Amino acid sequence: MKSKIALAFDNCRKEKRPALITYTVAGDNTKNNSLKILNKISKYADILECGFPHNTPIADGGQIQGSSHRALKNGLKLKDVFQIVKKFKKINPSKPLILMGYFNLIYQKGENNFLNNCKNSGVDGLIIVDLPYPENKNFASKCKKKGITFVQLLSPSTSKERMKKIIKDSHEMLYYISMLSTTGGKLKTSPKKILENYYKIKRISPKKNLVIGFGITDKTISFLKSANGLVVGSMLCKTITNSLKMGQNPVTKLDKVVYNLKNKIL
């Protein structure tokens, strides 16, 4: 049986457009608002990524760090993340949700324990930033047994040989990091160059769903819409930050932003 993630890509392919993948941090700015945000934006997003907040991130830029800081300051724990996911999936059972975060939290909880919690709360996929290939093979295979998609990462510095191995071992979604930077950085590479690199990867395995992340905003998204999927994260975290500074409702504001992003790729 096809996973919800694979089905989401199939639907977008039928509509001849990329999947819009949103990233927000669980618990930003409160548990309640975080759930409201996921429910609201799921009308326009095809796949939702939800970050579990972390105080020593590797790839997260300033905007996402700000979101994590707010969530942690409110005392958010991993068990709360699973609660948010469970409540979201109760209302939106067919909408794919991917948890994104760092391995040390999984290690502390115990891999099997963590995956059981993922399964019970309805998590469809995992992106673990600091668990690279081939060190992630064992964990990725545990994910597969639970019916959870483990998303492998590729970057402009990944050699072709290594790429082939990663793609061969990957599940139904791969994530291409468009540039060597933290999230939310200004796009250092032209969209044309990003797509050139993207299609080199696609040629290795045309059937795999390959998405592009990092540096994607309302200004760059339409140039990259020939990809299978596009991930927007820092821009959304920045919207929440700005809404809170202005005393506005972050839920309503974000809803409009995601709606506009969707219109740019239709």
C-alpha positions as CSV (number, residue, x, y, z in Angstrom):
1,M,0.0,0.0,0.0
2,K,1.3,3.5,-0.9
3,S,2.2,5.8,1.9
4,K,0.4,9.1,2.5
5,I,3.6,10.9,1.4
6,A,3.7,9.0,-1.9
7,L,0.0,9.7,-2.5
8,A,0.5,13.4,-1.9
9,F,3.2,13.5,-4.6
10,D,1.0,11.5,-7.0
11,N,-1.8,14.0,-6.6
12,C,0.5,16.9,-7.3
13,R,1.9,15.2,-10.3
14,K,-1.7,14.8,-11.7
15,E,-2.1,18.5,-11.1
16,K,1.2,19.2,-12.9
17,R,2.7,21.2,-10.0
18,P,5.2,20.6,-7.2
19,A,4.1,19.6,-3.7
20,L,4.1,22.6,-1.3
21,I,5.9,21.4,1.9
22,T,5.7,23.8,4.9
23,Y,8.0,23.7,7.9
24,T,7.0,25.1,11.3
25,V,8.3,24.3,14.8
26,A,6.1,22.4,17.2
27,G,5.0,24.6,20.1
28,D,5.6,27.9,18.4
29,N,4.5,30.2,19.9
30,T,2.3,28.0,22.1
31,K,1.2,24.4,21.9
32,N,-2.3,25.6,21.1
33,N,-1.3,28.1,18.4
34,S,1.1,25.5,16.9
35,L,-1.8,23.1,16.4
36,K,-4.0,25.9,15.0
37,I,-1.3,26.8,12.6
38,L,-0.9,23.2,11.3
39,N,-4.7,22.9,11.0
40,K,-5.0,26.2,9.1
41,I,-2.1,25.8,6.7
42,S,-2.9,22.2,5.9
43,K,-5.7,23.5,3.5
44,Y,-2.9,24.7,1.2
45,A,0.2,22.7,2.1
46,D,0.5,19.2,0.6
47,I,2.9,17.9,3.2
48,L,3.6,19.4,6.6
49,E,7.0,19.3,8.3
50,C,7.0,19.9,12.0
51,G,10.3,20.5,13.8
52,F,10.9,19.3,17.3
53,P,12.6,22.3,19.0
54,H,16.3,21.9,19.9
55,N,18.7,24.2,21.8
56,T,21.9,23.4,19.8
57,P,20.9,23.1,16.2
58,I,23.2,22.3,13.3
59,A,21.4,23.5,10.1
60,D,18.8,25.8,11.5
61,G,19.2,29.5,10.7
62,G,18.2,32.5,12.9
63,Q,14.5,32.4,12.1
64,I,14.0,28.7,13.0
65,Q,16.2,29.1,16.0
66,G,13.9,31.9,17.1
67,S,10.9,29.6,16.8
68,S,12.6,26.8,18.7
69,H,13.6,29.3,21.4
70,R,10.0,30.4,21.9
71,A,8.8,26.8,22.1
72,L,11.5,25.7,24.6
73,K,10.9,28.8,26.7
74,N,7.3,27.7,27.0
75,G,8.6,24.4,28.4
76,L,7.8,22.2,25.3
77,K,8.9,18.6,25.6
78,L,9.1,15.8,23.1
79,K,5.9,14.2,24.6
80,D,4.1,17.5,23.8
81,V,5.3,17.3,20.1
82,F,3.6,13.9,19.8
83,Q,0.4,15.3,21.4
84,I,0.3,18.1,18.9
85,V,0.8,15.6,16.0
86,K,-1.9,13.2,17.4
87,K,-4.4,16.0,17.7
88,F,-3.6,17.3,14.2
89,K,-3.9,13.8,12.7
90,K,-7.3,13.2,14.4
91,I,-8.7,16.2,12.4
92,N,-6.6,15.6,9.2
93,P,-6.0,11.9,9.0
94,S,-5.0,11.9,5.3
95,K,-2.6,14.9,5.4
96,P,1.1,13.7,5.6
97,L,3.2,15.0,8.5
98,I,6.9,14.7,8.7
99,L,8.8,15.3,12.0
100,M,12.2,17.0,11.6
101,G,14.9,17.2,14.2
102,Y,18.1,15.9,15.7
103,F,19.2,12.4,16.7
104,N,20.3,13.0,20.3
105,L,16.7,13.4,21.4
106,I,15.8,10.1,19.7
107,Y,18.9,8.5,21.2
108,Q,18.0,9.7,24.7
109,K,14.4,8.4,24.3
110,G,15.6,5.1,22.7
111,E,15.0,4.4,19.0
112,N,12.3,1.9,19.4
113,N,10.5,3.9,22.0
114,F,10.6,7.0,19.8
115,L,9.4,5.1,16.7
116,N,6.5,3.6,18.7
117,N,5.5,7.2,19.7
118,C,5.7,8.3,16.1
119,K,3.5,5.4,15.0
120,N,1.0,5.9,17.7
121,S,0.6,9.7,17.1
122,G,0.4,9.3,13.3
123,V,3.8,10.6,12.1
124,D,4.3,9.7,8.4
125,G,8.0,10.5,7.9
126,L,11.2,11.6,9.6
127,I,14.1,13.9,8.7
128,I,17.0,13.6,11.1
129,V,19.5,16.3,10.2
130,D,22.5,14.9,12.1
131,L,22.2,11.3,11.2
132,P,23.8,10.9,7.8
133,Y,24.2,8.0,5.4
134,P,25.4,5.2,6.0
135,E,25.2,5.7,9.8
136,N,21.4,6.0,9.4
137,K,20.9,2.7,7.6
138,N,19.9,0.7,10.7
139,F,17.5,3.5,11.9
140,A,16.0,4.0,8.4
141,S,15.3,0.3,8.2
142,K,13.5,0.4,11.6
143,C,11.4,3.3,10.2
144,K,10.5,1.3,7.1
145,K,9.3,-1.6,9.3
146,K,7.0,0.8,11.1
147,G,5.7,2.3,7.8
148,I,7.5,5.6,8.5
149,T,9.3,7.3,5.6
150,F,12.9,8.1,6.4
151,V,13.9,11.1,4.3
152,Q,17.6,11.1,3.1
153,L,19.4,14.4,2.5
154,L,21.5,15.3,-0.5
155,S,23.6,18.5,-1.0
156,P,25.6,20.2,-3.7
157,S,28.8,18.7,-2.2
158,T,27.5,15.1,-2.2
159,S,29.6,13.1,-4.7
160,K,27.9,11.2,-7.5
161,E,29.1,7.8,-6.1
162,R,27.7,8.6,-2.7
163,M,24.5,10.0,-4.2
164,K,23.8,6.7,-6.0
165,K,24.2,4.7,-2.8
166,I,21.9,7.1,-0.8
167,I,19.3,7.1,-3.5
168,K,19.4,3.3,-3.9
169,D,18.7,3.0,-0.1
170,S,16.2,5.8,0.1
171,H,12.5,5.5,0.7
172,E,9.9,7.5,-1.3
173,M,11.2,11.0,-0.7
174,L,14.6,12.6,-0.9
175,Y,15.5,16.2,0.2
176,Y,18.0,18.2,-1.8
177,I,19.6,21.0,0.2
178,S,19.9,23.7,-2.5
179,M,23.0,25.5,-1.1
180,L,25.8,25.1,1.5
181,S,24.3,27.3,4.2
182,T,22.0,27.2,7.2
183,T,18.2,27.6,6.6
184,G,16.8,31.0,5.7
185,G,20.0,32.2,4.0
186,K,19.7,34.4,1.0
187,L,19.7,32.2,-2.2
188,K,23.5,32.1,-3.1
189,T,23.0,30.0,-6.2
190,S,20.8,31.0,-9.1
191,P,17.5,29.0,-9.5
192,K,18.9,27.9,-12.9
193,K,22.0,26.3,-11.3
194,I,19.9,24.7,-8.5
195,L,17.6,23.1,-11.1
196,E,20.7,21.9,-13.1
197,N,22.0,20.1,-10.0
198,Y,18.5,18.9,-9.2
199,Y,18.1,17.2,-12.6
200,K,21.5,15.5,-12.3
201,I,20.1,13.8,-9.3
202,K,16.7,13.1,-10.9
203,R,18.5,11.3,-13.8
204,I,19.9,8.8,-11.3
205,S,16.4,7.7,-10.2
206,P,13.6,9.5,-12.1
207,K,10.8,7.8,-10.1
208,K,12.0,9.0,-6.7
209,N,10.3,12.1,-5.3
210,L,13.0,14.7,-4.9
211,V,12.2,18.0,-3.1
212,I,14.3,21.2,-2.8
213,G,14.7,23.1,0.5
214,F,16.8,26.1,1.8
215,G,16.4,29.6,0.5
216,I,12.9,29.1,-0.8
217,T,10.6,32.2,-0.4
218,D,7.7,33.8,-2.1
219,K,10.3,35.5,-4.4
220,T,12.2,32.3,-5.5
221,I,9.5,29.6,-5.4
222,S,8.0,30.1,-8.8
223,F,11.4,29.7,-10.5
224,L,11.8,26.2,-9.1
225,K,8.3,24.9,-9.7
226,S,9.5,22.1,-12.0
227,A,10.7,20.2,-8.9
228,N,8.7,17.4,-7.3
229,G,8.3,19.5,-4.2
230,L,9.5,22.7,-2.5
231,V,10.1,23.3,1.2
232,V,9.4,26.6,2.8
233,G,10.4,27.0,6.4
234,S,12.3,30.1,7.6
235,M,9.9,32.4,5.8
236,L,7.1,30.9,7.9
237,C,9.0,31.2,11.1
238,K,9.8,34.8,10.3
239,T,6.1,35.5,9.7
240,I,5.3,34.1,13.2
241,T,8.1,36.3,14.7
242,N,6.8,39.4,13.0
243,S,3.2,38.8,13.9
244,L,4.1,38.4,17.5
245,K,6.2,41.6,17.4
246,M,3.3,43.5,15.9
247,G,0.8,42.0,18.3
248,Q,-1.0,40.2,15.4
249,N,-2.5,36.7,15.4
250,P,0.3,34.5,14.0
251,V,-2.3,31.9,12.9
252,T,-4.2,34.2,10.5
253,K,-1.1,35.8,9.1
254,L,0.5,32.4,8.3
255,D,-2.6,31.1,6.7
256,K,-2.4,34.0,4.1
257,V,1.3,33.5,3.5
258,V,0.9,29.8,2.7
259,Y,-2.1,30.5,0.5
260,N,0.0,33.0,-1.5
261,L,2.9,30.5,-1.8
262,K,0.5,27.9,-3.2
263,N,-0.8,30.3,-5.8
264,K,2.7,30.9,-7.1
265,I,3.2,27.2,-8.0
266,L,-0.2,26.4,-9.5
